[in-house]
Amino acid sequence: MQLKILLYSILMMLAISCAEGKYKKEPLPDSFTYSVAEDNSNPVLDKNQLVINISEKLSVEQLATLADEVFKSKPRQKRFYIFYELPNTPGTWATSHFDPDLEISILGFTQEQDEHNKEDLADMTIIGRWSTEKFGFTVIYFKDANQIEKMKTIYSAGGESIEDVKSSLIDEETRIDYDNNHGEYFIIQRDGKLGLYSENGKYGEAEILTK
Protein backbone atom coordinates (compact mmCIF):
# COMPACT_ATOMS: atom_id res chain seq x y z
CA MET A 1 0.00 0.00 0.00
CA GLN A 2 2.77 2.44 0.92
CA LEU A 3 4.48 1.66 -2.39
CA LYS A 4 1.28 2.44 -4.29
CA ILE A 5 0.91 5.73 -2.43
CA LEU A 6 4.53 6.60 -3.21
CA LEU A 7 4.11 5.78 -6.91
CA TYR A 8 0.89 7.78 -7.07
CA SER A 9 2.59 10.77 -5.43
CA ILE A 10 5.43 10.59 -7.96
CA LEU A 11 2.96 10.50 -10.84
CA MET A 12 1.11 13.53 -9.49
CA MET A 13 4.38 15.44 -9.06
CA LEU A 14 5.32 14.62 -12.64
CA ALA A 15 1.89 15.77 -13.80
CA ILE A 16 2.30 19.06 -11.96
CA SER A 17 5.74 19.59 -13.48
CA CYS A 18 4.25 18.93 -16.93
CA ALA A 19 1.64 21.59 -16.24
CA GLU A 20 4.34 24.10 -15.45
CA GLY A 21 7.25 23.18 -17.70
CA LYS A 22 6.57 22.65 -21.41
CA TYR A 23 5.02 25.95 -22.49
CA LYS A 24 6.06 29.49 -21.72
CA LYS A 25 3.34 31.31 -19.79
CA GLU A 26 2.02 34.83 -20.19
CA PRO A 27 -0.44 36.73 -17.98
CA LEU A 28 -4.12 36.58 -18.86
CA PRO A 29 -5.72 39.85 -20.09
CA ASP A 30 -7.22 42.03 -17.37
CA SER A 31 -10.63 41.82 -19.05
CA PHE A 32 -10.52 38.03 -19.41
CA THR A 33 -13.10 35.83 -17.69
CA TYR A 34 -13.97 32.16 -17.87
CA SER A 35 -16.44 29.70 -16.42
CA VAL A 36 -16.91 25.93 -16.35
CA ALA A 37 -19.74 25.01 -18.73
CA GLU A 38 -19.48 21.23 -18.31
CA ASP A 39 -17.64 18.92 -15.94
CA ASN A 40 -17.47 15.37 -17.25
CA SER A 41 -14.72 14.21 -14.90
CA ASN A 42 -14.71 10.57 -13.85
CA PRO A 43 -12.47 9.44 -10.96
CA VAL A 44 -13.15 5.81 -11.87
CA LEU A 45 -11.46 6.42 -15.22
CA ASP A 46 -8.77 8.55 -13.54
CA LYS A 47 -9.81 11.43 -15.79
CA ASN A 48 -10.80 15.09 -15.49
CA GLN A 49 -12.67 16.57 -18.45
CA LEU A 50 -13.98 20.14 -18.55
CA VAL A 51 -15.62 22.42 -21.11
CA ILE A 52 -14.61 26.02 -20.37
CA ASN A 53 -16.38 29.11 -21.69
CA ILE A 54 -13.82 31.87 -22.30
CA SER A 55 -14.61 35.53 -22.91
CA GLU A 56 -12.01 36.08 -25.65
CA LYS A 57 -9.27 34.42 -27.65
CA LEU A 58 -5.89 33.84 -26.04
CA SER A 59 -2.37 33.23 -27.26
CA VAL A 60 -0.78 29.80 -26.77
CA GLU A 61 1.23 31.25 -23.88
CA GLN A 62 -1.91 32.60 -22.23
CA LEU A 63 -3.68 29.27 -22.77
CA ALA A 64 -0.78 27.61 -20.94
CA THR A 65 -1.41 29.93 -17.98
CA LEU A 66 -5.13 29.19 -18.00
CA ALA A 67 -4.57 25.46 -18.42
CA ASP A 68 -2.29 25.41 -15.40
CA GLU A 69 -4.84 27.34 -13.33
CA VAL A 70 -7.67 24.99 -14.30
CA PHE A 71 -5.42 21.94 -13.83
CA LYS A 72 -4.71 22.92 -10.24
CA SER A 73 -8.38 23.62 -9.47
CA LYS A 74 -9.44 19.97 -9.27
CA PRO A 75 -8.25 16.83 -7.50
CA ARG A 76 -5.40 15.26 -9.44
CA GLN A 77 -6.20 12.57 -12.00
CA LYS A 78 -3.89 10.84 -14.47
CA ARG A 79 -5.48 12.61 -17.45
CA PHE A 80 -6.96 16.08 -17.71
CA TYR A 81 -8.80 17.20 -20.85
CA ILE A 82 -9.87 20.85 -21.27
CA PHE A 83 -12.02 22.14 -24.15
CA TYR A 84 -12.40 25.91 -24.71
CA GLU A 85 -15.45 27.55 -26.29
CA LEU A 86 -15.99 31.19 -27.33
CA PRO A 87 -19.13 33.33 -26.98
CA ASN A 88 -21.67 32.93 -29.80
CA THR A 89 -19.39 30.45 -31.57
CA PRO A 90 -20.41 26.79 -31.90
CA GLY A 91 -17.84 24.07 -31.27
CA THR A 92 -14.46 23.90 -29.61
CA TRP A 93 -12.03 26.73 -30.37
CA ALA A 94 -8.99 25.25 -28.56
CA THR A 95 -7.92 22.42 -26.27
CA SER A 96 -5.27 21.93 -23.61
CA HIS A 97 -4.88 18.29 -22.64
CA PHE A 98 -2.63 16.71 -20.02
CA ASP A 99 -2.14 13.06 -21.05
CA PRO A 100 0.12 13.28 -19.11
CA ASP A 101 2.15 16.03 -20.87
CA LEU A 102 0.44 19.31 -21.72
CA GLU A 103 -0.48 19.67 -25.40
CA ILE A 104 -2.23 22.83 -26.59
CA SER A 105 -4.13 22.95 -29.88
CA ILE A 106 -5.95 25.93 -31.38
CA LEU A 107 -8.59 24.51 -33.72
CA GLY A 108 -10.10 27.80 -34.90
CA PHE A 109 -8.51 31.07 -35.97
CA THR A 110 -5.76 32.49 -33.77
CA GLN A 111 -5.61 36.16 -32.76
CA GLU A 112 -2.91 36.74 -35.39
CA GLN A 113 -5.00 35.13 -38.12
CA ASP A 114 -7.96 37.30 -37.17
CA GLU A 115 -5.83 40.40 -37.65
CA HIS A 116 -4.50 39.12 -40.98
CA ASN A 117 -8.02 38.29 -42.16
CA LYS A 118 -9.13 41.88 -41.51
CA GLU A 119 -6.33 43.49 -43.48
CA ASP A 120 -7.26 45.23 -46.73
CA LEU A 121 -4.83 44.36 -49.51
CA ALA A 122 -3.69 46.95 -52.06
CA ASP A 123 -5.99 47.56 -55.06
CA MET A 124 -8.88 45.67 -53.45
CA THR A 125 -12.39 47.04 -53.25
CA ILE A 126 -13.85 45.02 -50.41
CA ILE A 127 -17.51 44.09 -50.85
CA GLY A 128 -17.80 41.88 -47.79
CA ARG A 129 -15.92 39.73 -45.30
CA TRP A 130 -17.18 36.75 -43.34
CA SER A 131 -15.66 34.16 -41.04
CA THR A 132 -16.73 30.80 -39.62
CA GLU A 133 -14.89 29.18 -36.73
CA LYS A 134 -16.94 26.01 -37.14
CA PHE A 135 -15.73 25.31 -40.66
CA GLY A 136 -12.38 27.06 -40.24
CA PHE A 137 -12.22 29.66 -42.97
CA THR A 138 -12.67 33.35 -43.77
CA VAL A 139 -14.10 34.62 -47.07
CA ILE A 140 -13.23 38.04 -48.55
CA TYR A 141 -15.43 39.05 -51.48
CA PHE A 142 -13.86 41.90 -53.48
CA LYS A 143 -13.16 43.54 -56.82
CA ASP A 144 -9.58 43.77 -58.02
CA ALA A 145 -7.93 46.72 -59.76
CA ASN A 146 -9.69 45.73 -63.02
CA GLN A 147 -13.08 45.56 -61.25
CA ILE A 148 -13.21 41.78 -61.64
CA GLU A 149 -15.13 40.04 -58.87
CA LYS A 150 -13.00 37.66 -56.83
CA MET A 151 -13.16 35.65 -53.64
CA LYS A 152 -10.26 35.06 -51.28
CA THR A 153 -10.58 32.16 -48.86
CA ILE A 154 -8.23 31.95 -45.86
CA TYR A 155 -8.13 28.68 -43.92
CA SER A 156 -7.48 28.46 -40.18
CA ALA A 157 -5.38 25.34 -40.73
CA GLY A 158 -3.12 27.32 -43.06
CA GLY A 159 -3.18 28.32 -46.71
CA GLU A 160 -5.43 30.51 -48.83
CA SER A 161 -6.86 30.70 -52.34
CA ILE A 162 -8.20 33.37 -54.70
CA GLU A 163 -10.84 32.58 -57.32
CA ASP A 164 -12.91 34.44 -59.89
CA VAL A 165 -16.59 34.50 -59.01
CA LYS A 166 -19.90 35.46 -60.60
CA SER A 167 -22.69 37.09 -58.65
CA SER A 168 -26.42 37.23 -59.32
CA LEU A 169 -29.34 38.80 -57.47
CA ILE A 170 -32.06 36.36 -56.39
CA ASP A 171 -34.98 37.50 -54.23
CA GLU A 172 -32.99 40.46 -52.88
CA GLU A 173 -30.09 38.19 -51.90
CA THR A 174 -26.76 37.91 -53.73
CA ARG A 175 -25.65 34.47 -54.89
CA ILE A 176 -21.90 34.00 -55.42
CA ASP A 177 -20.85 31.14 -57.71
CA TYR A 178 -17.35 29.80 -58.28
CA ASP A 179 -15.81 26.77 -59.99
CA ASN A 180 -15.78 23.65 -57.79
CA ASN A 181 -16.65 19.98 -57.98
CA HIS A 182 -19.21 19.89 -55.17
CA GLY A 183 -21.91 22.27 -56.36
CA GLU A 184 -20.93 24.75 -53.66
CA TYR A 185 -21.89 28.42 -53.67
CA PHE A 186 -22.54 31.29 -51.23
CA ILE A 187 -25.52 33.55 -50.65
CA ILE A 188 -25.25 36.96 -49.00
CA GLN A 189 -28.42 36.86 -46.92
CA ARG A 190 -30.75 39.70 -46.02
CA ASP A 191 -29.29 39.73 -42.49
CA GLY A 192 -25.79 40.22 -43.97
CA LYS A 193 -24.50 36.78 -43.01
CA LEU A 194 -23.00 34.49 -45.64
CA GLY A 195 -25.01 31.33 -46.29
CA LEU A 196 -22.91 28.28 -47.19
CA TYR A 197 -24.48 25.95 -49.73
CA SER A 198 -23.69 22.71 -51.55
CA GLU A 199 -25.64 20.61 -54.01
CA ASN A 200 -27.48 19.20 -50.98
CA GLY A 201 -28.63 22.59 -49.76
CA LYS A 202 -27.57 24.94 -46.98
CA TYR A 203 -25.04 23.53 -44.51
CA GLY A 204 -23.97 26.57 -42.48
CA GLU A 205 -23.40 30.29 -42.12
CA ALA A 206 -20.42 32.62 -41.75
CA GLU A 207 -20.54 35.69 -39.53
CA ILE A 208 -19.83 39.21 -40.78
CA LEU A 209 -16.36 40.64 -40.15
CA THR A 210 -16.93 44.34 -39.55
CA LYS A 211 -13.39 45.49 -38.67
Stockholm file with secondary structure:
# STOCKHOLM 1.0

chainA/1-211         MQLKILLYSILMMLAISCAEGKYKKEPLPDSFTYSVAEDNSNPVLDKNQLVINISEKLSVEQLATLADEVFKSKPRQKRFYIFYELPNTPGTWATSHFDPDLEISILGFTQEQDEHNKEDLADMTIIGRWSTEKFGFTVIYFKDANQIEKMKTIYSAGGESIEDVKSSLIDEETRIDYDNNHGEYFIIQRDGKLGLYSENGKYGEAEILTK
#=GR chainA/1-211 SS CHHHHHHHHHHHHHHHHHHHHSSCCCCCCTTCCEEEEEECCBGGGTEEEEEEEESSCCCHHHHHHHHHHHHTTSCCCSEEEEEEECTTCCSCCEEEEESSSEEEEECSCCHHHHHHHTCCCTTCEEEEEEEETTTTEEEEEEECTTCCEEEEEEETTSCEEEEECEEEEETTEEEEECCCSSCCEEEECTTSCEEEEETTEEEEEEEECCC
#=GC SS_cons         CHHHHHHHHHHHHHHHHHHHHSSCCCCCCTTCCEEEEEECCBGGGTEEEEEEEESSCCCHHHHHHHHHHHHTTSCCCSEEEEEEECTTCCSCCEEEEESSSEEEEECSCCHHHHHHHTCCCTTCEEEEEEEETTTTEEEEEEECTTCCEEEEEEETTSCEEEEECEEEEETTEEEEECCCSSCCEEEECTTSCEEEEETTEEEEEEEECCC
//
